[in-house]
Structures are given as structure tokens and as C-alpha cells.
Amino acid sequence: MEHVLKQFINKCDSAIQQEDFDTLLNYYTDDAILVVKPGMIAQGKEEIKKAFIAIAKYFTNSLVPAQGEMIVLEAGDTALVMSETLLTADKQETQFPMARKATYVFKKTPQGEWLCAIDNSYGTDLISSSL
């Protein structure tokens, strides 16, 4: 059976593609962190929304995220998701990889809903980029 977080992430990807950032923010904790690019994070919903608007602009409003293979490790109210994240866009040249090994951390609310606390599409590649 497919883990509910796979469907959840697909909804997030759809909101990103449609640039429906208000809906997208409903899927994040209030203090969530988004890795915008190596060395740059956005924290909190306001900063995350600004970051997604800038990311959309960078990719000439053509970004289409999708997930490949995905592994979900769940312990109580916390889940780690490791995913092959694939990005496509009309932008021909970019300094960022379009295929990534992403890591996401989710927290379950008392109402049983999952929210993203850490959104890191670069995964462990951040280690090599910070050296």
C-alpha cells in the first residue's frame, strides 16, 4: 500500500507547478525550513512563499516537480522521506541539478494531518556543497 505521504507530496508538487503558493503553504508547519539552494534557507511560511515565487521566476514560471522512487520512514509523529526528485522546466541553463536525492521531514499534527517541517530537495548534496 502506498504511504499517505507519497500522495501528500504529489499534492505539493501540483501546487508548485500551478504556482498556487497559498495552498502549498497549508502543507507546511509554521516554522518550517525550505532549502532554497545550498547555503540559503527560508524559514517560516512568509519566507517560504517568497522563496517559491522567486524559484518560479528563476525557472521562467515553467517548473514541474515530480517524484521518482520514494522511501518513507515513520516513527510516531515524525517521518523522514527520501525521494528521487525530478525537475523539468523551459529554462535551458541552470546551475542547479534537475535530478536530486531529496530529504523531507514531516510532523503529524494532533489531528493526524502531516505537515512538512523540513523541505530539502538537495538532500545530502548539501554536505559536499558546504565544504
C-alpha atoms as an extended CHARMM CRD file, in Angstrom:
* protein
*
       131  EXT
         1         1  MET       CA              0.0000000000        0.0000000000        0.0000000000  PROA      1               0.0000000000
         2         2  GLU       CA              1.2550000000        3.4720000000       -0.9020000000  PROA      2               0.0000000000
         3         3  HSD       CA              2.1300000000        5.6680000000        2.0780000000  PROA      3               0.0000000000
         4         4  VAL       CA             -0.1340000000        8.6970000000        2.5190000000  PROA      4               0.0000000000
         5         5  LEU       CA              2.9110000000       10.9860000000        2.3560000000  PROA      5               0.0000000000
         6         6  LYS       CA              3.5100000000        9.9940000000       -1.2670000000  PROA      6               0.0000000000
         7         7  GLN       CA              0.0770000000       11.3370000000       -2.1530000000  PROA      7               0.0000000000
         8         8  PHE       CA              0.7250000000       14.3870000000        0.0440000000  PROA      8               0.0000000000
         9         9  ILE       CA              3.9820000000       15.2010000000       -1.7840000000  PROA      9               0.0000000000
        10        10  ASN       CA              2.2170000000       14.7980000000       -5.1350000000  PROA      10              0.0000000000
        11        11  LYS       CA             -0.2900000000       17.4540000000       -3.9870000000  PROA      11              0.0000000000
        12        12  CYS       CA              2.6090000000       19.7420000000       -3.0770000000  PROA      12              0.0000000000
        13        13  ASP       CA              4.2280000000       19.1730000000       -6.4690000000  PROA      13              0.0000000000
        14        14  SER       CA              0.9490000000       20.0230000000       -8.1710000000  PROA      14              0.0000000000
        15        15  ALA       CA              0.6020000000       23.2510000000       -6.1570000000  PROA      15              0.0000000000
        16        16  ILE       CA              4.1710000000       24.2260000000       -7.1050000000  PROA      16              0.0000000000
        17        17  GLN       CA              3.5200000000       23.5610000000      -10.7850000000  PROA      17              0.0000000000
        18        18  GLN       CA              0.2930000000       25.5930000000      -10.6660000000  PROA      18              0.0000000000
        19        19  GLU       CA              2.0500000000       28.2940000000       -8.6290000000  PROA      19              0.0000000000
        20        20  ASP       CA             -0.7080000000       28.0170000000       -6.0330000000  PROA      20              0.0000000000
        21        21  PHE       CA              1.5770000000       29.0010000000       -3.1950000000  PROA      21              0.0000000000
        22        22  ASP       CA             -1.2050000000       29.8330000000       -0.7370000000  PROA      22              0.0000000000
        23        23  THR       CA             -2.4450000000       26.2440000000       -0.9560000000  PROA      23              0.0000000000
        24        24  LEU       CA              1.1440000000       24.9740000000       -0.8090000000  PROA      24              0.0000000000
        25        25  LEU       CA              1.7600000000       26.8130000000        2.4720000000  PROA      25              0.0000000000
        26        26  ASN       CA             -1.0790000000       24.8470000000        4.0870000000  PROA      26              0.0000000000
        27        27  TYR       CA              1.1930000000       21.8000000000        3.8270000000  PROA      27              0.0000000000
        28        28  TYR       CA              3.9900000000       23.3300000000        5.9460000000  PROA      28              0.0000000000
        29        29  THR       CA              4.4470000000       23.8110000000        9.6870000000  PROA      29              0.0000000000
        30        30  ASP       CA              4.5260000000       27.4450000000       10.8240000000  PROA      30              0.0000000000
        31        31  ASP       CA              8.2780000000       27.2380000000       11.4980000000  PROA      31              0.0000000000
        32        32  ALA       CA              9.1810000000       25.0440000000        8.5000000000  PROA      32              0.0000000000
        33        33  ILE       CA             12.5110000000       25.3090000000        6.7090000000  PROA      33              0.0000000000
        34        34  LEU       CA             12.9180000000       25.2370000000        2.9280000000  PROA      34              0.0000000000
        35        35  VAL       CA             16.3760000000       24.7820000000        1.4470000000  PROA      35              0.0000000000
        36        36  VAL       CA             16.1820000000       27.2830000000       -1.4020000000  PROA      36              0.0000000000
        37        37  LYS       CA             19.6590000000       26.4370000000       -2.6540000000  PROA      37              0.0000000000
        38        38  PRO       CA             22.8870000000       25.3460000000       -0.9860000000  PROA      38              0.0000000000
        39        39  GLY       CA             23.7600000000       27.9880000000        1.5980000000  PROA      39              0.0000000000
        40        40  MET       CA             20.2990000000       29.5950000000        1.5620000000  PROA      40              0.0000000000
        41        41  ILE       CA             17.2290000000       28.6400000000        3.5670000000  PROA      41              0.0000000000
        42        42  ALA       CA             13.8190000000       30.1680000000        4.0330000000  PROA      42              0.0000000000
        43        43  GLN       CA             12.1550000000       29.7160000000        7.4140000000  PROA      43              0.0000000000
        44        44  GLY       CA              8.5050000000       30.2410000000        8.1840000000  PROA      44              0.0000000000
        45        45  LYS       CA              5.5950000000       30.4080000000        5.7960000000  PROA      45              0.0000000000
        46        46  GLU       CA              6.1400000000       34.0200000000        4.7200000000  PROA      46              0.0000000000
        47        47  GLU       CA              9.7720000000       33.4280000000        3.7130000000  PROA      47              0.0000000000
        48        48  ILE       CA              8.8800000000       30.1170000000        2.0660000000  PROA      48              0.0000000000
        49        49  LYS       CA              6.2050000000       31.7660000000       -0.0700000000  PROA      49              0.0000000000
        50        50  LYS       CA              8.6540000000       34.4780000000       -1.1720000000  PROA      50              0.0000000000
        51        51  ALA       CA             11.2100000000       31.7780000000       -1.9850000000  PROA      51              0.0000000000
        52        52  PHE       CA              8.7670000000       29.7860000000       -4.1210000000  PROA      52              0.0000000000
        53        53  ILE       CA              7.7910000000       32.9340000000       -6.0120000000  PROA      53              0.0000000000
        54        54  ALA       CA             11.4840000000       33.6180000000       -6.7000000000  PROA      54              0.0000000000
        55        55  ILE       CA             12.0890000000       29.9790000000       -7.7040000000  PROA      55              0.0000000000
        56        56  ALA       CA              9.1540000000       30.1260000000      -10.1290000000  PROA      56              0.0000000000
        57        57  LYS       CA             10.5630000000       33.3050000000      -11.6400000000  PROA      57              0.0000000000
        58        58  TYR       CA             14.0550000000       31.7610000000      -11.9090000000  PROA      58              0.0000000000
        59        59  PHE       CA             12.5810000000       28.8590000000      -13.8710000000  PROA      59              0.0000000000
        60        60  THR       CA             10.5320000000       31.2380000000      -16.0670000000  PROA      60              0.0000000000
        61        61  ASN       CA              7.2880000000       30.0310000000      -14.4950000000  PROA      61              0.0000000000
        62        62  SER       CA              7.6750000000       26.5860000000      -16.0510000000  PROA      62              0.0000000000
        63        63  LEU       CA              8.8710000000       24.4080000000      -13.1680000000  PROA      63              0.0000000000
        64        64  VAL       CA              7.3560000000       20.9290000000      -12.9990000000  PROA      64              0.0000000000
        65        65  PRO       CA              8.4630000000       18.8510000000       -9.9970000000  PROA      65              0.0000000000
        66        66  ALA       CA              7.8760000000       15.1020000000       -9.8630000000  PROA      66              0.0000000000
        67        67  GLN       CA              8.9360000000       12.2770000000       -7.6070000000  PROA      67              0.0000000000
        68        68  GLY       CA             10.5870000000        9.0530000000       -8.6260000000  PROA      68              0.0000000000
        69        69  GLU       CA             11.4590000000        6.3130000000       -6.1550000000  PROA      69              0.0000000000
        70        70  MET       CA             10.4820000000        7.2490000000       -2.6090000000  PROA      70              0.0000000000
        71        71  ILE       CA             11.1630000000        5.7290000000        0.8070000000  PROA      71              0.0000000000
        72        72  VAL       CA              9.1750000000        6.7740000000        3.8910000000  PROA      72              0.0000000000
        73        73  LEU       CA             10.4960000000        6.0370000000        7.3960000000  PROA      73              0.0000000000
        74        74  GLU       CA              7.8840000000        6.7770000000       10.0570000000  PROA      74              0.0000000000
        75        75  ALA       CA              8.3650000000        6.8720000000       13.8400000000  PROA      75              0.0000000000
        76        76  GLY       CA              5.4080000000        8.1190000000       15.8410000000  PROA      76              0.0000000000
        77        77  ASP       CA              4.5650000000       11.6630000000       14.7840000000  PROA      77              0.0000000000
        78        78  THR       CA              7.6920000000       12.1120000000       12.6520000000  PROA      78              0.0000000000
        79        79  ALA       CA              8.5230000000       10.8540000000        9.1700000000  PROA      79              0.0000000000
        80        80  LEU       CA             11.6480000000       11.0630000000        7.0520000000  PROA      80              0.0000000000
        81        81  VAL       CA             11.0480000000       10.8870000000        3.3220000000  PROA      81              0.0000000000
        82        82  MET       CA             13.9060000000       10.1940000000        0.9290000000  PROA      82              0.0000000000
        83        83  SER       CA             12.9240000000       10.7330000000       -2.6590000000  PROA      83              0.0000000000
        84        84  GLU       CA             14.2920000000       10.9670000000       -6.1270000000  PROA      84              0.0000000000
        85        85  THR       CA             13.0530000000       14.4250000000       -7.1060000000  PROA      85              0.0000000000
        86        86  LEU       CA             12.9560000000       15.2570000000      -10.7860000000  PROA      86              0.0000000000
        87        87  LEU       CA             12.5410000000       18.8130000000      -12.0220000000  PROA      87              0.0000000000
        88        88  THR       CA             11.7600000000       19.9330000000      -15.5370000000  PROA      88              0.0000000000
        89        89  ALA       CA             11.4680000000       23.4890000000      -16.8260000000  PROA      89              0.0000000000
        90        90  ASP       CA             11.6720000000       25.5030000000      -20.0150000000  PROA      90              0.0000000000
        91        91  LYS       CA             14.8220000000       27.1730000000      -18.6980000000  PROA      91              0.0000000000
        92        92  GLN       CA             17.7070000000       25.6640000000      -20.6500000000  PROA      92              0.0000000000
        93        93  GLU       CA             20.6240000000       26.6440000000      -18.4290000000  PROA      93              0.0000000000
        94        94  THR       CA             20.6600000000       26.3380000000      -14.6760000000  PROA      94              0.0000000000
        95        95  GLN       CA             23.4050000000       25.9840000000      -12.1050000000  PROA      95              0.0000000000
        96        96  PHE       CA             21.2800000000       23.6020000000      -10.0630000000  PROA      96              0.0000000000
        97        97  PRO       CA             20.8090000000       19.8620000000      -10.6470000000  PROA      97              0.0000000000
        98        98  MET       CA             17.4200000000       18.9060000000      -12.0350000000  PROA      98              0.0000000000
        99        99  ALA       CA             17.5880000000       15.3580000000      -10.6440000000  PROA      99              0.0000000000
       100       100  ARG       CA             18.0640000000       15.2620000000       -6.8860000000  PROA      100             0.0000000000
       101       101  LYS       CA             18.0290000000       12.8700000000       -3.9420000000  PROA      101             0.0000000000
       102       102  ALA       CA             15.7340000000       14.8830000000       -1.6880000000  PROA      102             0.0000000000
       103       103  THR       CA             15.0930000000       14.5480000000        2.0330000000  PROA      103             0.0000000000
       104       104  TYR       CA             11.9410000000       15.7950000000        3.7130000000  PROA      104             0.0000000000
       105       105  VAL       CA             10.8910000000       15.7210000000        7.3600000000  PROA      105             0.0000000000
       106       106  PHE       CA              7.2010000000       15.6550000000        8.2610000000  PROA      106             0.0000000000
       107       107  LYS       CA              5.4210000000       16.0790000000       11.5770000000  PROA      107             0.0000000000
       108       108  LYS       CA              1.9530000000       14.7520000000       12.3160000000  PROA      108             0.0000000000
       109       109  THR       CA             -0.4500000000       17.1880000000       13.9670000000  PROA      109             0.0000000000
       110       110  PRO       CA             -2.6470000000       16.1490000000       16.9240000000  PROA      110             0.0000000000
       111       111  GLN       CA             -5.4820000000       15.9660000000       14.3500000000  PROA      111             0.0000000000
       112       112  GLY       CA             -3.5000000000       13.3410000000       12.4130000000  PROA      112             0.0000000000
       113       113  GLU       CA             -2.5040000000       15.5340000000        9.4600000000  PROA      113             0.0000000000
       114       114  TRP       CA              1.0390000000       15.5230000000        8.1140000000  PROA      114             0.0000000000
       115       115  LEU       CA              2.8700000000       18.8320000000        7.6450000000  PROA      115             0.0000000000
       116       116  CYS       CA              6.3140000000       19.4120000000        6.1670000000  PROA      116             0.0000000000
       117       117  ALA       CA              8.8410000000       20.7310000000        8.6890000000  PROA      117             0.0000000000
       118       118  ILE       CA             11.9930000000       20.4750000000        6.5410000000  PROA      118             0.0000000000
       119       119  ASP       CA             11.9280000000       20.6210000000        2.7480000000  PROA      119             0.0000000000
       120       120  ASN       CA             15.3890000000       19.8200000000        1.3810000000  PROA      120             0.0000000000
       121       121  SER       CA             15.3130000000       18.9160000000       -2.2970000000  PROA      121             0.0000000000
       122       122  TYR       CA             19.1290000000       18.8180000000       -2.3240000000  PROA      122             0.0000000000
       123       123  GLY       CA             19.3330000000       16.0280000000        0.2410000000  PROA      123             0.0000000000
       124       124  THR       CA             22.8160000000       15.0700000000        1.3390000000  PROA      124             0.0000000000
       125       125  ASP       CA             24.3640000000       17.0030000000       -1.5620000000  PROA      125             0.0000000000
       126       126  LEU       CA             24.3180000000       19.9230000000        0.8830000000  PROA      126             0.0000000000
       127       127  ILE       CA             27.2340000000       18.2620000000        2.6770000000  PROA      127             0.0000000000
       128       128  SER       CA             29.5470000000       18.4170000000       -0.3140000000  PROA      128             0.0000000000
       129       129  SER       CA             28.4250000000       21.9400000000       -1.2490000000  PROA      129             0.0000000000
       130       130  SER       CA             29.2330000000       23.3180000000        2.2120000000  PROA      130             0.0000000000
       131       131  LEU       CA             32.8410000000       22.0880000000        2.2110000000  PROA      131             0.0000000000
